[in-house]
């Protein structure tokens, strides 16, 4: 058995960020670091007199606050305190987690239960939270499925959640990076910054343009393990903010007897997806919604996913792997999306 872990990168930093070389005044400010188990890169510029160190400190402070609320890897986070309580009482979790659950529940329903924030026990069972993933026996998978289901999670009010089943656990990793990208983008805007590119773990949002008035351009990677080649180039809109979120089977998986088992688990049967859809990119102004939908559509597969995207008016690019060929399909909303040029 071979185990491979690839960072979720949906674009080339050379294309997205380093194309700024050669620009004169105003100076492009850049910051990068580690957060949420991955990396982040931010580029921005402004004609306003800003203190780059103060902006960077505000970003780091915001990322730390998000981590304290939504991280499944620290026992003192709001979400892990909620998970640890084995009862069906209403619990105060704050507006952010409630908002994420509301958004995710809508996608859960639209995907007929394929997308689900309560699959944490299945990830643990398959070993995707550790270094030794393996195929469980079917009986154990079936038993674990009894601990899964967003219908067992209730939104009480704007700040409270309640488990209808005491052992339910919530994992927001499939939506949190998009949420974080949105939070950091709004933080920059609150400081008067209207031209930026914010990227966390390959998920990104742009607004405005580069100092030479050229649009931000990014490159989607070819969705195959270990490859760093460009699949598509995107030219982002200048007059509005836009997010690009990608989910793929090539990022985090293990192989057993020549077969790939992705970390994308279908909550309806407890198994990693087995179809030929290897990547879905969603392009919308709302990064949180886009982050949930890219996972949901990938989970559903080509036929079901395309139908769901069309029904919900989601701009999505689907890529299937058939042998050595990559086949692209665009949802109706993506075909109609004229703000982003895809080449």
LINTANOR-V519949 format. One record per residue. N is the residue number from 1. RES is the residue in one small letter. D_LAST is the distance of its C-alpha to the last C-alpha in whole Angstrom. Layout:
N	RES	D_LAST
N	RES	D_LAST
//
This chain:
1	x	38
2	x	35
3	x	33
4	x	30
5	x	29
6	x	25
7	x	24
8	x	21
9	x	19
10	x	15
11	x	14
12	x	15
13	x	17
14	x	17
15	x	14
16	x	15
17	x	18
18	x	20
19	x	17
20	x	20
21	x	23
22	x	24
23	x	24
24	x	28
25	x	30
26	x	29
27	x	29
28	x	26
29	x	28
30	x	27
31	x	28
32	x	28
33	x	30
34	x	31
35	x	31
36	x	31
37	x	31
38	x	28
39	x	27
40	x	25
41	x	24
42	x	24
43	x	23
44	x	25
45	x	26
46	x	29
47	x	31
48	x	34
49	x	36
50	x	35
51	x	37
52	x	34
53	x	37
54	x	37
55	x	34
56	x	33
57	x	37
58	x	36
59	x	32
60	x	34
61	x	37
62	x	35
63	x	33
64	x	37
65	x	38
66	x	35
67	x	36
68	x	39
69	x	38
70	x	36
71	x	36
72	x	37
73	x	38
74	x	41
75	x	44
76	x	45
77	x	42
78	x	42
79	x	40
80	x	42
81	x	45
82	x	45
83	x	44
84	x	47
85	x	49
86	x	50
87	x	52
88	x	51
89	x	51
90	x	49
91	x	48
92	x	46
93	x	43
94	x	42
95	x	39
96	x	36
97	x	37
98	x	38
99	x	35
100	x	32
101	x	35
102	x	35
103	x	31
104	x	31
105	x	34
106	x	31
107	x	29
108	x	31
109	x	33
110	x	30
111	x	29
112	x	32
113	x	33
114	x	31
115	x	30
116	x	33
117	x	34
118	x	37
119	x	36
120	x	37
121	x	40
122	x	38
123	x	36
124	x	39
125	x	40
126	x	38
127	x	38
128	x	34
129	x	36
130	x	38
131	x	38
132	x	39
133	x	37
134	x	39
135	x	39
136	x	42
137	x	44
138	x	44
139	x	47
140	x	46
141	x	42
142	x	44
143	x	46
144	x	44
145	x	42
146	x	45
147	x	44
148	x	40
149	x	39
150	x	38
151	x	41
152	x	43
153	x	42
154	x	43
155	x	42
156	x	45
157	x	44
158	x	42
159	x	43
160	x	45
161	x	44
162	x	46
163	x	46
164	x	47
165	x	48
166	x	49
167	x	47
168	x	43
169	x	41
170	x	38
171	x	35
172	x	32
173	x	30
174	x	27
175	x	27
176	x	29
177	x	26
178	x	24
179	x	27
180	x	28
181	x	24
182	x	25
183	x	29
184	x	28
185	x	26
186	x	29
187	x	31
188	x	29
189	x	29
190	x	33
191	x	33
192	x	32
193	x	28
194	x	26
195	x	23
196	x	22
197	x	20
198	x	22
199	x	21
200	x	23
201	x	23
202	x	19
203	x	19
204	x	18
205	x	19
206	x	18
207	x	20
208	x	20
209	x	19
210	x	20
211	x	23
212	x	22
213	x	20
214	x	17
215	x	14
216	x	14
217	x	11
218	x	11
219	x	9
220	x	10
221	x	13
222	x	13
223	x	16
224	x	19
225	x	22
226	x	22
227	x	19
228	x	17
229	x	14
230	x	11
231	x	9
232	x	6
233	x	5
234	x	6
235	x	8
236	x	12
237	x	14
238	x	17
239	x	20
240	x	20
241	x	20
242	x	17
243	x	17
244	x	15
245	x	17
246	x	17
247	x	19
248	x	20
249	x	23
250	x	22
251	x	23
252	x	27
253	x	29
254	x	32
255	x	33
256	x	36
257	x	37
258	x	33
259	x	32
260	x	29
261	x	31
262	x	28
263	x	29
264	x	28
265	x	31
266	x	31
267	x	34
268	x	36
269	x	37
270	x	37
271	x	35
272	x	31
273	x	29
274	x	29
275	x	26
276	x	23
277	x	20
278	x	19
279	x	17
280	x	16
281	x	14
282	x	16
283	x	14
284	x	17
285	x	20
286	x	22
287	x	22
288	x	25
289	x	24
290	x	20
291	x	22
292	x	25
293	x	22
294	x	20
295	x	23
296	x	25
297	x	22
298	x	22
299	x	26
300	x	26
301	x	24
302	x	21
303	x	24
304	x	25
305	x	22
306	x	20
307	x	24
308	x	24
309	x	21
310	x	22
311	x	25
312	x	24
313	x	22
314	x	19
315	x	15
316	x	15
317	x	12
318	x	15
319	x	14
320	x	18
321	x	19
322	x	21
323	x	23
324	x	21
325	x	18
326	x	15
327	x	15
328	x	12
329	x	13
330	x	13
331	x	16
332	x	17
333	x	17
334	x	13
335	x	13
336	x	15
337	x	13
338	x	13
339	x	13
340	x	10
341	x	6
342	x	4
343	x	0
//
